[in-house]
Amino acid sequence: MSLTVEGLKAEGWRELRSSGFTAAIGQVLFRTDRGAMEAGFIAAPGIGNENGGGDVVHGGAMMTFADIVLGFAASKASKNRYCLTLQMTYQFAGAARIGDFVSCKAEVVRLTRSLVFMRGLIRAGDESIGSVDALFKPVGQPDQAGITGKGE
């Protein structure tokens, strides 16, 4: 897999719009594969953990990424522009390093009128490094135009 944003876009990945705090981890890209949403980013030096010598991605950055991905997928599933994170549990099983392509495949476990139950598997390249379970609450009116990423 190409480890440049341009290379990933050439392989069908699209840009996920982000601003404010969510932009802190860098450019997040996404794609849909057989109905499942997957997102990823190339780990940049700015999110390194000083305790790991700076070349290991900080756990807070990993949790932020998981929240972004599962929240985006929950919004798409519920057809609401926004979903609030009510609960999230992240299980660390390994570490990502600066330069790795970190990805998460999001899965809707259950969708009700008022809640979206989500889970995801976090990978660094081909290695599983974590899993996440989360609960989201859709807020506001359903988005009639649909939730989209940039260029969609």
GIKAVEN-V904641 format. One record per backbone hydrogen bond with DSSP energy under -1.0 kcal/mol. NH is the residue of the N-H (numbers start at 1). CO is the residue of the C=O. E is the energy in kcal/mol with one decimal. If there is no record, write none. Layout:
<<NH | CO | E> <NH | CO | E>>
This chain:
<<8 | 4 | -2.4> <9 | 5 | -2.5> <10 | 6 | -2.0> <12 | 9 | -1.7> <13 | 8 | -2.2> <14 | 30 | -3.2> <16 | 28 | -2.9> <22 | 19 | -1.1> <23 | 20 | -1.3> <24 | 21 | -2.1> <26 | 23 | -1.3> <29 | 40 | -3.0> <30 | 14 | -2.9> <31 | 38 | -2.5> <33 | 36 | -3.0> <36 | 33 | -2.1> <38 | 31 | -2.8> <39 | 104 | -2.4> <40 | 29 | -2.6> <41 | 102 | -2.2> <43 | 100 | -2.7> <47 | 44 | -1.9> <48 | 45 | -1.8> <49 | 56 | -3.2> <52 | 49 | -1.4> <53 | 50 | -1.6> <54 | 49 | -2.5> <57 | 96 | -2.8> <58 | 47 | -3.0> <62 | 58 | -1.7> <63 | 59 | -2.2> <64 | 60 | -2.2> <65 | 61 | -2.5> <66 | 62 | -2.3> <67 | 63 | -2.3> <68 | 64 | -2.4> <69 | 65 | -2.7> <70 | 66 | -2.7> <71 | 67 | -2.1> <72 | 68 | -2.3> <73 | 69 | -2.4> <74 | 70 | -2.4> <75 | 71 | -2.2> <76 | 72 | -2.2> <77 | 73 | -2.5> <78 | 74 | -2.4> <79 | 75 | -1.1> <80 | 75 | -1.4> <84 | 137 | -2.9> <86 | 135 | -2.9> <87 | 135 | -1.5> <89 | 133 | -2.9> <91 | 131 | -3.2> <93 | 129 | -3.0> <94 | 129 | -1.3> <98 | 55 | -2.3> <99 | 43 | -2.8> <100 | 97 | -2.5> <102 | 41 | -2.9> <103 | 123 | -2.6> <104 | 39 | -2.7> <105 | 121 | -1.4> <106 | 37 | -3.0> <107 | 119 | -2.6> <109 | 117 | -2.8> <110 | 117 | -1.4> <112 | 115 | -3.0> <116 | 136 | -2.5> <117 | 110 | -3.1> <118 | 134 | -3.1> <119 | 107 | -1.9> <120 | 132 | -2.4> <121 | 105 | -1.1> <122 | 130 | -2.9> <123 | 103 | -2.7> <124 | 127 | -2.6> <125 | 101 | -2.6> <127 | 124 | -1.9> <129 | 122 | -2.7> <130 | 122 | -1.3> <131 | 91 | -1.7> <132 | 120 | -2.3> <133 | 89 | -2.2> <134 | 118 | -2.4> <135 | 87 | -2.6> <136 | 116 | -2.6> <137 | 84 | -2.4> <139 | 82 | -2.2> <143 | 79 | -2.8> <146 | 143 | -1.0> <150 | 15 | -1.4> <152 | 149 | -1.8>>
